[in-house]
Amino acid sequence: MSNKSDNSVKRVMKAWVLFVLGALIAFSLHSPAHAEPTRFTSPNYGVESVIFGGTGILTSSEASIPPTITDGPTVDNITTTSATVNWTTDKPSNSVVSYGTESGKYLYQSGEIEDATLTSHTVNLTTLVRGTTYYYKVQSTDVNGNLAESAEKTFQSDPGDITPPKITSGPTIADNSATSITITWQTDELSNTVVEYGSKSVTENSVGQFDELTVFHQVQLSGLESNKDYLLRIKSKDASGNLYTGPTLTIHTLNAPTITGVKISDITLDSALIQWQTSSQSTSVINYGTSSAYGQVSQDTSYTQNHITRLSNLKSGTVYYFRISGQDQSNNSLTSDEYTFKTVVLPIISNFKASNVTANQATLTWDSSSDIDELLLGSITKTSNPALRGKRVSGGNDKLVSHHTYQLVDLESETGYTITVEGKDVFGNQAVSPEISFTTLPDRTPPLIQNVKTDTNIDLGSQQTVQVLVSFGLNKPGTSVIEYGAGATGSYDQKVLTDTELTQNKFLVIPGLQPGQTYHFRIVATDKSGNVATSAD
C-alpha cells in the first residue's frame, strides 16, 4: 500500500473516532446527573462529560499517535559504493534504514537512532558493492516510542565502469631467442601489463607490471628452455578492475648450443677427470678453484662435441668448484651450471675406544679422516666359560660418516672382548683401526619382575578343574618358575617349571586348580648370570 493510501485510511479512522466520541458526548449530556463526571476514552482520544452545567470535554491523546511518512522514501546520489535515502514524517522522529541484498533479510542498519527531532530524514549508506540490488525499508520512531515503517523498496548501486580495455595494437613477439622473448601491445586506456605463460599450462607463470597503468605494454620472458613450445596470453586490467584476457598463443624458442652429460670421475688425491658433451662443435673453458671465485683456468681452443679435461695439481681432501663454458662456430656462448667435487683423503681411523662398559653392553666410538662406512669385527678372548672362548662379534652400518658411535649389546658378563673396526669411503679406499680390548663387568643385579597379570578359565584337560594364566615381563632375559600352594598364605609346595628360555616376555599356565579354592603364588626369575628375583606373593 502506498504512503498516500496509508494517510487516507488514517484520516478516515480519525473521523470515525471523532464521530463515535461525539455520540457519546451527546448521550452523556442527556443522561441523569451524576456526582462525578463520566469519562470515555479511545486509543488516541478521550472525552469527559461533566454533568454539572451539561458541559462535555473532548481531549486528544497525541502521545500515542505514531509518525506518518508523508513523503518518500526515495534514493539518490547513488554511486558504486554509496547511496542516500530520503523521507519526511509529519512529526519529529529518528531516522533508521535497514537494508540487505535479499528481500526481507536486512543484515545492515544505518541512520540516527538517538536523534528523534527530525521530520526531514536523510541517511547515507556506505561500503556498498557496485552493481548490486539492495532491499530496504525506513523506520522513524518518535520520543514516545511510536514507530512508522515503510514498505520494502529496492535500489541498485552504480555498476561503474564495466568495459575492459581494448587492444589497439599487437600483441607482437620480438627478440625471440633460445632463452627469452619480448611481447608488446597497446590498449585504448590505462591498464596494467601481465603475461601468463608455461610449457604445459598457460597459468604456470605470471609476470609483468601488475600495479603500473599504461597504454604501452612490454614484457620480456627470460629463463626459457631452448627449442621448446610455450603457451602465453596477455592480460590488461584498468583502474576499475575490468580485465582484458587475450587468446592463448603458442611460441617456439630457438635452438641453442647446450652443455650436457657433465661427469666427474677418477678423482684422486690431486686430480679429477671432467667429461661433457655440447650440442654443436665448440671450444671449452673450465674455470675452477677452491671457491666460486675460481681463479684457475683450463681451456681447449679446438672445436669438438665430446670434451674431456683432467684437472691436475690439486690439493688432497679439498672441495673444488668449477663451471664449464665455450663458444660454438656461430659465436653462440655456452655456459654450464656450477659443479663441485672433493679430492680424495685416504681414510684414517683414530680415537677408537670403548666406554660405558656394563655387564652386558659397551659403547664404541671412533673418528675417520673422511666419510666411511662401518664394519665391526671382534671376538671373546677371556672367559670362564670354555664354550664362549673365540665367539665372534660383528656389526656394521652402511652410512658414510666421519664420527662413529656403535652400541654393543647382549654381551656376556665378566668377559674379555677384542674389537677392531674397518671402513671404506665412496671410492673404495679402506681404513682399519688398531685392536682394543675391554672386559665387561660382573652382573650382580637380579632381573626385575613387572606387569604381572592373571586370568582364569576352565582347564582344557579336565572340565572339572580350572587353570590360571599368568603373564609378566622381565627387564632383561631370564628363565622363570611359578611356585604356588593352596590357601591365601602358607608354603609353595607346587611349581610350574615349563619356562627354561632366556627371554623377557613370559606367559605361564598354572593348571589343575579346584574351583572355589583359594591359591597363592609367586614368580621366581633367574638371569643368565644366576641372579635370582622373587615376586611378592
C-alpha positions as CSV (number, residue, x, y, z in Angstrom):
1,M,0.0,0.0,0.0
2,S,1.4,3.5,-0.8
3,N,2.0,6.2,1.7
4,K,-0.9,8.3,0.3
5,S,-3.3,5.4,0.8
6,D,-2.0,4.9,4.4
7,N,-2.6,8.6,5.1
8,S,-6.2,8.4,3.7
9,V,-7.0,5.4,5.9
10,K,-5.7,7.2,9.0
11,R,-7.8,10.3,8.2
12,V,-10.9,8.1,7.8
13,M,-10.1,6.3,11.1
14,K,-9.7,9.6,13.0
15,A,-13.0,10.9,11.6
16,W,-14.8,7.7,12.7
17,V,-13.3,8.0,16.2
18,L,-14.4,11.7,16.5
19,F,-17.9,10.6,15.3
20,V,-18.2,7.9,18.0
21,L,-16.9,10.2,20.7
22,G,-19.4,12.9,19.7
23,A,-22.2,10.5,20.0
24,L,-21.0,9.5,23.4
25,I,-20.9,13.2,24.5
26,A,-24.5,13.7,23.3
27,F,-25.6,10.6,25.3
28,S,-23.8,11.9,28.4
29,L,-25.4,15.4,28.1
30,H,-28.9,13.8,28.1
31,S,-28.2,11.4,30.9
32,P,-29.2,11.9,34.6
33,A,-26.8,14.0,36.6
34,H,-24.0,12.2,38.5
35,A,-21.8,13.2,41.3
36,E,-18.7,12.6,39.2
37,P,-18.0,13.4,35.6
38,T,-18.3,10.5,33.1
39,R,-15.1,9.7,31.1
40,F,-14.9,8.0,27.7
41,T,-11.6,7.1,26.1
42,S,-10.2,5.7,22.9
43,P,-6.6,4.8,21.9
44,N,-6.0,8.3,20.5
45,Y,-8.7,10.5,22.1
46,G,-10.5,11.0,25.5
47,V,-13.8,12.7,26.4
48,E,-15.1,13.9,29.8
49,S,-18.8,14.5,30.2
50,V,-19.3,16.9,33.1
51,I,-23.0,16.8,34.1
52,F,-22.8,19.9,36.2
53,G,-24.0,22.6,33.8
54,G,-24.2,20.0,31.0
55,T,-20.6,20.5,29.7
56,G,-18.6,17.9,27.7
57,I,-14.8,18.0,27.2
58,L,-13.0,16.3,24.2
59,T,-9.3,15.7,24.6
60,S,-6.7,14.2,22.1
61,S,-4.1,11.6,23.3
62,E,-1.4,12.9,20.9
63,A,1.4,11.0,22.6
64,S,0.1,7.7,21.3
65,I,-0.2,8.7,17.6
66,P,2.8,7.3,15.6
67,P,4.6,9.4,13.0
68,T,3.3,9.3,9.4
69,I,5.7,9.0,6.5
70,T,4.4,11.8,4.3
71,D,7.0,11.7,1.5
72,G,9.4,9.0,0.3
73,P,11.4,7.1,0.9
74,T,13.5,7.8,-2.2
75,V,17.1,7.1,-3.0
76,D,19.5,9.5,-4.7
77,N,23.3,10.2,-5.0
78,I,23.8,6.6,-6.0
79,T,27.5,5.7,-6.6
80,T,29.3,2.4,-6.9
81,T,29.8,2.3,-3.1
82,S,27.2,4.6,-1.6
83,A,23.6,6.0,-1.8
84,T,21.4,8.5,0.1
85,V,17.9,7.6,1.4
86,N,15.4,10.5,2.0
87,W,11.9,10.7,3.5
88,T,9.8,13.0,5.6
89,T,7.4,12.5,8.6
90,D,4.5,14.5,10.0
91,K,6.1,14.7,13.4
92,P,9.7,14.7,14.9
93,S,11.2,11.2,15.0
94,N,14.5,9.4,14.4
95,S,16.0,8.1,11.1
96,V,16.8,4.4,10.5
97,V,17.4,2.5,7.3
98,S,17.5,-1.3,7.4
99,Y,18.9,-2.9,4.2
100,G,20.4,-6.0,2.7
101,T,20.9,-7.9,-0.6
102,E,18.0,-10.3,-0.1
103,S,14.3,-9.5,0.2
104,G,13.1,-9.5,3.8
105,K,16.7,-10.0,5.2
106,Y,18.1,-6.7,6.4
107,L,21.6,-7.5,7.6
108,Y,22.7,-3.9,7.8
109,Q,21.3,-0.8,9.5
110,S,22.3,2.9,9.3
111,G,20.9,6.2,10.5
112,E,20.4,8.5,13.5
113,I,18.8,6.3,16.2
114,E,19.2,8.7,19.1
115,D,18.1,11.9,17.3
116,A,14.2,11.9,17.4
117,T,13.8,15.6,16.5
118,L,13.7,15.3,12.7
119,T,10.9,15.5,10.2
120,S,13.1,15.6,7.2
121,H,15.3,12.4,7.2
122,T,18.5,11.7,5.2
123,V,20.6,8.6,5.7
124,N,23.8,7.9,3.8
125,L,24.5,4.2,3.1
126,T,28.2,3.4,2.5
127,T,30.5,0.4,1.7
128,L,28.0,-0.8,-0.9
129,V,29.0,-3.4,-3.5
130,R,28.8,-1.9,-7.0
131,G,26.1,-3.2,-9.4
132,T,24.2,-4.8,-6.6
133,T,20.4,-4.7,-5.9
134,Y,19.6,-3.7,-2.3
135,Y,16.3,-4.2,-0.4
136,Y,15.5,-1.6,2.2
137,K,12.9,-0.1,4.5
138,V,12.9,3.1,6.5
139,Q,11.8,3.5,10.2
140,S,11.1,6.5,12.3
141,T,10.3,6.4,16.0
142,D,9.2,9.4,18.0
143,V,10.2,10.2,21.6
144,N,7.2,8.2,22.9
145,G,8.3,5.1,21.1
146,N,5.7,5.2,18.3
147,L,7.0,3.7,15.1
148,A,6.4,4.4,11.5
149,E,7.8,1.9,9.0
150,S,7.8,2.0,5.2
151,A,7.1,-0.9,2.9
152,E,10.2,-2.7,1.4
153,K,11.8,-0.9,-1.6
154,T,14.8,-1.6,-3.7
155,F,17.6,0.3,-5.5
156,Q,20.7,-0.8,-7.3
157,S,24.2,0.6,-6.7
158,D,26.1,2.1,-9.7
159,P,27.9,-0.7,-11.6
160,G,30.6,1.9,-12.6
161,D,32.9,1.3,-15.5
162,I,32.4,-2.2,-16.8
163,T,34.1,-2.1,-20.1
164,P,37.5,-3.8,-20.2
165,P,40.5,-2.3,-22.1
166,K,40.6,-2.9,-25.9
167,I,43.8,-3.9,-27.8
168,T,44.7,-1.3,-30.4
169,S,48.0,-2.9,-31.5
170,G,49.6,-6.3,-31.0
171,P,50.4,-8.4,-29.4
172,T,53.8,-8.7,-31.2
173,I,56.5,-11.2,-30.4
174,A,60.0,-9.8,-30.8
175,D,63.6,-10.7,-29.8
176,N,62.8,-14.4,-29.9
177,S,65.9,-16.3,-28.8
178,A,66.8,-19.6,-27.3
179,T,66.0,-18.5,-23.8
180,S,63.9,-15.3,-24.0
181,I,61.2,-13.5,-25.9
182,T,59.7,-10.0,-25.8
183,I,55.9,-9.3,-26.1
184,T,54.5,-5.8,-26.8
185,W,50.9,-4.5,-27.2
186,Q,48.9,-1.3,-26.8
187,T,45.5,-0.6,-25.2
188,D,42.9,2.2,-25.6
189,E,43.0,3.1,-21.9
190,L,45.4,2.9,-19.0
191,S,45.8,-0.6,-17.7
192,N,48.4,-2.9,-16.2
193,T,50.7,-5.3,-18.1
194,V,50.7,-9.0,-17.4
195,V,51.7,-12.1,-19.4
196,E,50.8,-15.6,-18.3
197,Y,52.9,-18.4,-19.8
198,G,54.0,-22.0,-19.3
199,S,55.2,-25.1,-21.2
200,K,52.2,-27.2,-20.2
201,S,49.6,-24.7,-18.9
202,V,49.3,-21.0,-19.6
203,T,48.8,-20.4,-15.9
204,E,52.1,-21.8,-14.8
205,N,53.8,-18.4,-14.6
206,S,52.7,-14.8,-14.4
207,V,55.0,-11.8,-15.0
208,G,54.7,-8.1,-15.7
209,Q,53.9,-4.7,-14.2
210,F,50.9,-5.6,-12.0
211,D,50.4,-2.1,-10.4
212,E,51.6,0.3,-13.1
213,L,49.0,1.5,-15.6
214,T,49.9,2.4,-19.1
215,V,48.7,2.2,-22.7
216,F,52.1,0.9,-24.0
217,H,52.9,-2.6,-22.7
218,Q,56.1,-4.7,-22.9
219,V,57.1,-7.8,-21.1
220,Q,60.3,-9.9,-21.5
221,L,60.1,-13.6,-20.7
222,S,63.5,-14.9,-19.7
223,G,64.9,-18.2,-18.4
224,L,63.1,-20.2,-21.1
225,E,64.3,-23.5,-22.4
226,S,65.6,-23.6,-26.0
227,N,63.8,-25.4,-28.8
228,K,60.6,-25.7,-26.8
229,D,56.9,-24.8,-27.2
230,Y,55.4,-22.3,-24.8
231,L,51.8,-21.2,-24.2
232,L,51.2,-17.5,-23.5
233,R,48.5,-14.9,-23.2
234,I,48.4,-11.2,-22.4
235,K,46.2,-9.5,-19.8
236,S,45.4,-5.9,-19.1
237,K,43.2,-4.6,-16.2
238,D,42.1,-1.0,-15.9
239,A,41.6,1.1,-12.7
240,S,38.0,-0.2,-12.3
241,G,39.1,-3.8,-12.3
242,N,37.8,-4.6,-15.8
243,L,40.1,-7.2,-17.3
244,Y,41.0,-8.0,-20.9
245,T,42.3,-11.5,-21.4
246,G,43.8,-12.4,-24.8
247,P,43.6,-15.7,-26.6
248,T,46.3,-18.3,-25.8
249,L,49.2,-18.2,-28.2
250,T,51.9,-20.7,-28.9
251,I,55.6,-19.7,-29.4
252,H,58.7,-21.8,-30.0
253,T,62.1,-20.9,-28.7
254,L,65.1,-21.2,-30.9
255,N,67.8,-23.9,-30.7
256,A,70.8,-23.0,-28.7
257,P,74.1,-24.8,-28.0
258,T,73.9,-26.8,-24.8
259,I,76.3,-28.5,-22.4
260,T,75.1,-31.9,-21.2
261,G,76.4,-35.0,-19.6
262,V,78.8,-33.4,-17.2
263,K,80.6,-36.3,-15.4
264,I,83.3,-36.1,-12.7
265,S,85.3,-39.3,-12.4
266,D,88.7,-40.8,-11.5
267,I,89.1,-38.5,-8.5
268,T,92.4,-39.0,-6.8
269,L,94.4,-37.2,-4.2
270,D,95.5,-34.5,-6.6
271,S,93.4,-34.8,-9.8
272,A,90.0,-35.3,-11.3
273,L,88.7,-36.1,-14.8
274,I,85.9,-33.9,-16.2
275,Q,83.8,-35.0,-19.3
276,W,80.9,-33.4,-21.1
277,Q,79.2,-33.0,-24.5
278,T,77.9,-30.0,-26.4
279,S,75.0,-29.9,-28.9
280,S,77.3,-28.4,-31.5
281,Q,81.1,-28.2,-32.0
282,S,82.6,-25.7,-29.6
283,T,85.6,-24.7,-27.7
284,S,85.9,-25.4,-24.0
285,V,86.9,-23.5,-20.9
286,I,86.9,-24.7,-17.3
287,N,87.1,-22.1,-14.6
288,Y,87.9,-23.8,-11.3
289,G,89.1,-23.2,-7.8
290,T,88.5,-23.8,-4.1
291,S,85.6,-21.3,-4.1
292,S,83.0,-19.9,-6.5
293,A,85.6,-17.2,-7.3
294,Y,87.5,-19.9,-9.1
295,G,90.9,-18.4,-10.0
296,Q,92.3,-21.2,-12.2
297,V,91.6,-21.9,-15.9
298,S,91.9,-24.9,-18.1
299,Q,91.0,-24.4,-21.8
300,D,91.0,-26.0,-25.2
301,T,90.5,-23.9,-28.4
302,S,89.8,-26.9,-30.7
303,Y,86.2,-27.5,-31.8
304,T,84.5,-30.7,-30.7
305,Q,81.3,-32.0,-29.3
306,N,82.9,-34.6,-26.9
307,H,85.1,-32.9,-24.3
308,I,87.4,-34.4,-21.7
309,T,89.8,-32.5,-19.4
310,R,91.9,-33.6,-16.5
311,L,92.4,-31.1,-13.7
312,S,95.8,-31.7,-12.0
313,N,98.0,-30.5,-9.2
314,L,95.0,-30.3,-6.9
315,K,95.2,-30.4,-3.1
316,S,94.1,-33.6,-1.4
317,G,90.9,-33.5,0.7
318,T,89.8,-30.2,-0.8
319,V,86.4,-29.2,-2.3
320,Y,86.8,-27.7,-5.8
321,Y,84.2,-25.6,-7.7
322,F,84.1,-25.4,-11.4
323,R,82.0,-24.1,-14.3
324,I,82.2,-25.0,-18.0
325,S,81.9,-22.5,-20.8
326,G,82.7,-22.3,-24.5
327,Q,81.7,-20.9,-27.9
328,D,80.4,-22.6,-31.0
329,Q,81.4,-21.7,-34.6
330,S,78.4,-19.3,-34.8
331,N,79.8,-17.4,-31.8
332,N,76.9,-18.6,-29.6
333,S,78.1,-18.8,-26.0
334,L,77.6,-21.9,-23.8
335,T,77.7,-21.9,-20.0
336,S,77.0,-24.8,-17.6
337,D,75.8,-24.8,-14.1
338,E,78.4,-24.8,-11.3
339,Y,79.6,-28.2,-10.1
340,T,81.7,-29.4,-7.2
341,F,83.9,-32.3,-6.2
342,K,86.3,-33.2,-3.4
343,T,89.7,-34.7,-3.9
344,V,90.4,-37.9,-2.0
345,V,91.6,-38.1,1.5
346,L,92.9,-41.6,2.4
347,P,90.6,-42.6,5.4
348,I,92.4,-43.0,8.7
349,I,90.7,-44.2,11.9
350,S,91.6,-42.5,15.1
351,N,90.3,-42.2,18.7
352,F,88.9,-45.7,18.8
353,K,87.8,-46.6,22.3
354,A,85.2,-48.4,24.4
355,S,83.2,-46.6,27.1
356,N,80.2,-47.0,29.3
357,V,81.1,-50.7,29.7
358,T,78.5,-52.6,31.8
359,A,77.8,-56.3,32.4
360,N,76.0,-56.6,29.1
361,Q,76.8,-53.5,27.0
362,A,79.6,-51.3,25.7
363,T,79.7,-48.1,23.6
364,L,82.4,-48.0,20.8
365,T,83.4,-44.6,19.3
366,W,85.9,-43.6,16.7
367,D,86.7,-40.9,14.1
368,S,87.8,-41.1,10.5
369,S,89.6,-38.6,8.4
370,S,86.9,-38.9,5.7
371,D,83.4,-40.3,5.4
372,I,83.4,-44.1,5.6
373,D,81.0,-46.9,6.4
374,E,81.3,-49.1,9.5
375,L,82.3,-52.8,9.8
376,L,83.0,-54.1,13.3
377,L,84.8,-57.4,13.9
378,G,85.6,-58.9,17.3
379,S,85.8,-62.0,19.5
380,I,85.7,-63.2,23.1
381,T,89.3,-63.6,24.3
382,K,88.8,-64.1,28.0
383,T,86.0,-66.0,29.7
384,S,85.5,-68.6,32.4
385,N,83.2,-70.5,30.1
386,P,85.2,-72.5,27.6
387,A,82.2,-72.7,25.3
388,L,82.3,-69.0,24.8
389,R,86.0,-68.6,24.0
390,G,86.5,-67.4,20.5
391,K,82.9,-66.5,19.9
392,R,82.7,-63.9,17.1
393,V,81.1,-60.4,17.5
394,S,80.2,-58.4,14.4
395,G,78.2,-55.4,13.3
396,G,78.1,-52.5,10.9
397,N,76.5,-49.6,9.2
398,D,76.3,-48.6,5.5
399,K,76.0,-44.9,6.3
400,L,79.1,-42.8,5.3
401,V,80.1,-40.6,8.3
402,S,83.3,-39.4,9.9
403,H,82.2,-39.6,13.6
404,H,81.2,-43.1,14.5
405,T,79.2,-44.5,17.5
406,Y,78.3,-48.1,17.8
407,Q,76.4,-49.8,20.7
408,L,77.3,-53.4,21.6
409,V,74.5,-55.2,23.4
410,D,73.8,-58.7,24.7
411,L,77.4,-59.2,25.8
412,E,78.5,-61.8,28.3
413,S,79.2,-60.5,31.8
414,E,82.8,-60.8,33.2
415,T,84.1,-61.5,29.7
416,G,87.0,-60.1,27.8
417,Y,86.5,-58.8,24.2
418,T,88.9,-57.8,21.5
419,I,87.5,-55.5,18.8
420,T,88.6,-53.8,15.5
421,V,86.7,-51.6,13.1
422,E,87.1,-51.1,9.4
423,G,85.5,-48.7,6.8
424,K,85.5,-47.8,3.2
425,D,84.9,-44.4,1.5
426,V,82.9,-43.8,-1.6
427,F,85.9,-44.6,-3.8
428,G,86.6,-47.9,-2.1
429,N,89.6,-46.7,-0.1
430,Q,89.8,-48.7,3.2
431,A,90.8,-47.9,6.7
432,V,91.5,-50.3,9.5
433,S,91.7,-49.5,13.2
434,P,94.1,-51.0,15.8
435,E,92.6,-53.6,18.2
436,I,91.2,-52.5,21.5
437,S,90.2,-54.8,24.4
438,F,87.8,-54.4,27.3
439,T,86.2,-56.6,29.9
440,T,82.5,-56.5,30.8
441,L,81.6,-56.1,34.5
442,P,80.1,-58.7,36.7
443,D,76.3,-59.0,36.7
444,R,75.1,-58.7,40.3
445,T,71.7,-57.3,39.5
446,P,68.7,-59.7,39.6
447,P,66.0,-59.3,36.9
448,L,63.0,-57.0,37.6
449,I,59.6,-58.8,37.5
450,Q,57.0,-56.4,36.3
451,N,53.5,-56.1,34.8
452,V,52.1,-59.3,36.4
453,K,48.6,-60.1,35.1
454,T,46.4,-63.2,35.7
455,D,43.3,-64.7,34.1
456,T,41.2,-67.8,34.9
457,N,39.4,-70.2,32.6
458,I,38.4,-73.8,32.5
459,D,41.2,-76.4,32.3
460,L,41.1,-77.8,28.8
461,G,42.4,-81.1,30.1
462,S,39.7,-81.6,32.7
463,Q,36.3,-79.8,32.6
464,Q,36.2,-80.1,36.5
465,T,39.3,-78.0,37.2
466,V,40.4,-74.5,36.3
467,Q,43.7,-73.0,35.2
468,V,45.3,-69.6,35.8
469,L,47.1,-67.8,33.0
470,V,50.0,-65.7,34.3
471,S,51.8,-63.1,32.1
472,F,54.6,-60.9,33.2
473,G,57.8,-59.2,31.9
474,L,61.5,-59.1,32.9
475,N,63.8,-56.1,32.3
476,K,66.4,-58.5,30.9
477,P,66.5,-62.0,29.6
478,G,66.0,-64.8,32.1
479,T,64.1,-68.0,33.0
480,S,61.2,-68.2,35.4
481,V,59.4,-70.5,37.8
482,I,55.9,-70.1,39.3
483,E,55.6,-71.5,42.9
484,Y,52.2,-71.9,44.3
485,G,50.1,-73.6,47.0
486,A,46.6,-73.9,48.4
487,G,45.2,-71.2,50.7
488,A,45.8,-67.5,50.9
489,T,49.2,-68.0,52.7
490,G,51.5,-70.8,53.5
491,S,54.1,-72.9,51.7
492,Y,54.6,-73.1,48.0
493,D,54.5,-76.9,47.5
494,Q,53.9,-76.9,43.8
495,K,55.8,-75.4,40.8
496,V,55.4,-74.6,37.1
497,L,58.7,-75.5,35.5
498,T,58.0,-75.0,31.8
499,D,60.0,-71.8,31.3
500,T,63.6,-72.5,30.5
501,E,64.3,-69.9,27.8
502,L,66.2,-66.7,28.4
503,T,63.5,-64.3,27.3
504,Q,61.9,-61.1,28.7
505,N,58.2,-61.6,28.0
506,K,56.6,-64.5,29.8
507,F,53.4,-66.4,29.7
508,L,52.9,-69.4,32.0
509,V,49.9,-71.6,33.0
510,I,49.0,-73.0,36.4
511,P,46.8,-76.0,35.6
512,G,44.5,-78.3,37.6
513,L,43.2,-75.9,40.2
514,Q,40.0,-76.7,42.2
515,P,37.1,-74.4,41.6
516,G,36.3,-72.2,44.6
517,Q,39.6,-72.9,46.2
518,T,42.0,-70.0,47.2
519,Y,45.6,-70.3,46.0
520,H,48.6,-68.1,46.4
521,F,51.7,-67.9,44.1
522,R,54.9,-66.2,43.5
523,I,57.3,-65.8,40.5
524,V,61.0,-66.7,40.7
525,A,63.1,-65.4,37.8
526,T,66.8,-66.1,37.1
527,D,69.0,-64.3,34.6
528,K,71.9,-65.9,32.7
529,S,74.4,-64.7,35.4
530,G,72.4,-66.6,38.1
531,N,70.9,-63.6,39.7
532,V,67.5,-64.5,41.2
533,A,64.5,-62.3,41.8
534,T,61.3,-63.3,43.6
535,S,58.0,-61.5,43.2
536,A,55.6,-60.6,46.0
537,D,53.0,-63.3,47.0
